[in-house]
Amino acid sequence: MNFLYFSVRRVQQRMAGVIASTLWILIVTLGLSVLLLPRIGLLGAGVAWFAAQVSLAVVVLGRFVINR
């Protein structure tokens, strides 16, 4: 979902949204990884990445539904 959003925005030459979204994924993944790695190991990094992707997908879907 997120990669489709990124691709559409790149074609539309609206890079601000892509940069902001990528930054969100970076911040959430690193932040949650710092918290989860000591507790559950490498799985914590996977959970953090998944949480970042899902949170962005919810926002993207919300914007899509509101704009339609």
C-alpha contacts under 8 A as a table, 3 or more apart, distances in Angstrom:
res1	aa1	res2	aa2	distance
1	M	4	L	5.23
1	M	5	Y	6.33
1	M	57	A	6.39
2	N	5	Y	4.98
2	N	6	F	6.17
2	N	53	Q	7.26
2	N	56	L	7.18
2	N	57	A	5.95
2	N	60	V	7.63
3	F	6	F	4.94
3	F	7	S	6.11
4	L	7	S	5.09
4	L	8	V	6.21
5	Y	8	V	5.27
5	Y	9	R	6.19
5	Y	60	V	7.55
6	F	9	R	5.20
6	F	10	R	6.13
6	F	18	V	5.69
7	S	10	R	5.11
7	S	11	V	6.29
8	V	11	V	5.20
8	V	12	Q	6.20
9	R	12	Q	4.95
9	R	13	Q	6.00
9	R	14	R	5.16
9	R	15	M	6.44
9	R	17	G	7.27
9	R	18	V	6.73
10	R	13	Q	4.81
10	R	14	R	5.99
10	R	15	M	6.09
10	R	18	V	7.53
11	V	14	R	7.73
14	R	17	G	6.38
14	R	18	V	7.36
15	M	18	V	5.03
15	M	19	I	6.09
16	A	19	I	5.19
16	A	20	A	6.09
17	G	20	A	5.12
17	G	21	S	5.98
18	V	21	S	5.15
18	V	22	T	6.04
19	I	22	T	5.17
19	I	23	L	6.05
20	A	23	L	5.06
20	A	24	W	6.17
21	S	24	W	5.01
21	S	25	I	6.33
21	S	56	L	7.08
22	T	25	I	5.12
22	T	26	L	6.21
23	L	26	L	5.00
23	L	27	I	6.15
24	W	27	I	5.23
24	W	28	V	6.08
24	W	52	A	7.50
24	W	56	L	7.73
25	I	28	V	5.37
25	I	29	T	5.86
25	I	49	W	7.52
25	I	52	A	5.16
25	I	53	Q	6.58
25	I	56	L	7.41
26	L	29	T	5.29
26	L	30	L	6.03
27	I	30	L	5.38
27	I	31	G	5.85
28	V	31	G	5.12
28	V	32	L	5.91
28	V	48	A	7.04
28	V	49	W	7.66
28	V	51	A	7.79
28	V	52	A	5.49
29	T	32	L	5.43
29	T	33	S	5.86
29	T	45	A	7.24
29	T	48	A	4.92
29	T	49	W	4.97
29	T	51	A	7.62
29	T	52	A	5.84
30	L	33	S	5.00
30	L	34	V	6.19
30	L	48	A	7.55
31	G	34	V	5.39
31	G	35	L	6.70
32	L	35	L	5.08
32	L	36	L	5.94
32	L	44	G	7.82
32	L	45	A	7.47
32	L	48	A	5.16
33	S	36	L	5.03
33	S	37	L	5.45
33	S	44	G	5.98
33	S	45	A	4.84
33	S	48	A	5.59
34	V	37	L	5.86
34	V	38	P	7.43
35	L	38	P	6.76
35	L	39	R	7.41
36	L	39	R	5.23
36	L	40	I	5.97
36	L	41	G	7.01
36	L	44	G	4.63
36	L	45	A	6.86
36	L	48	A	7.57
37	L	40	I	5.59
37	L	41	G	4.42
37	L	42	L	5.95
37	L	43	L	7.36
37	L	44	G	4.90
37	L	45	A	6.22
38	P	41	G	5.72
39	R	44	G	7.49
40	I	43	L	6.09
40	I	44	G	5.43
41	G	44	G	5.52
41	G	45	A	7.53
42	L	45	A	5.40
42	L	46	G	6.85
43	L	46	G	5.07
43	L	47	V	6.20
44	G	47	V	5.02
44	G	48	A	6.06
45	A	48	A	4.99
45	A	49	W	6.16
46	G	49	W	5.12
46	G	50	F	6.10
47	V	50	F	5.07
47	V	51	A	6.06
48	A	51	A	5.12
48	A	52	A	6.23
49	W	52	A	5.16
49	W	53	Q	6.26
50	F	53	Q	5.14
50	F	54	V	6.09
51	A	54	V	5.16
51	A	55	S	6.01
52	A	55	S	5.25
52	A	56	L	6.29
53	Q	56	L	5.28
53	Q	57	A	6.13
54	V	57	A	4.97
54	V	58	V	6.17
55	S	58	V	5.24
55	S	59	V	6.52
56	L	59	V	5.13
56	L	60	V	6.15
57	A	60	V	5.00
57	A	61	L	5.97
58	V	61	L	5.19
58	V	62	G	5.96
59	V	62	G	4.98
59	V	63	R	6.21
60	V	63	R	5.20
60	V	64	F	6.20
61	L	64	F	4.94
61	L	65	V	6.09
62	G	65	V	5.22
62	G	66	I	6.11
63	R	66	I	5.14
63	R	67	N	6.04
64	F	67	N	5.28
64	F	68	R	6.33
65	V	68	R	5.35
